Amino acid sequence: MSNQDITEWVAKTVAQSILNSGTSKLAVAEKAGIPYATLNRKLKGVGDFSWRELFAIAEVLQLSPTQFTPPIFRE
């Protein structure tokens, strides 16, 4: 899995998790302490999420942070 593939996978997974939660991207950004523009940019696969950002988003969405780790890296 290339770095770009990982970036895109994480972005899609975070975006889908936000959508599934029924919470707005703006609310997630505010509660996670991430600027809205930064969240939007990273959801488009432009730039990688930091671990701190992923942990914060997982906490807001009440998910395990492992949800945002590609399956190939979970073992």
C-alpha positions, 0 to 999 in steps of 0.5 A: 500500500503506497503512502497516497493509498493510505492517505486516501483510505484514511480520508475516505474512512473518516469521511464515511464515519462522519457521514454515518454518525449523522454529525456535521463536519463542522461539529466534528471539527469544532469538538475535535479542535481541528480547524474546519478548513483543515478537516475539509482539506484532509477529507479530500486526501490533501495532506495526512491526518495526524494521530492526534487528529484521528484520536480526537475525531474518534473520540468525538464520534465515539469510535475506536481510533483503530477504525482509521487504521488500514486493515493491513496494519492492524495485525 
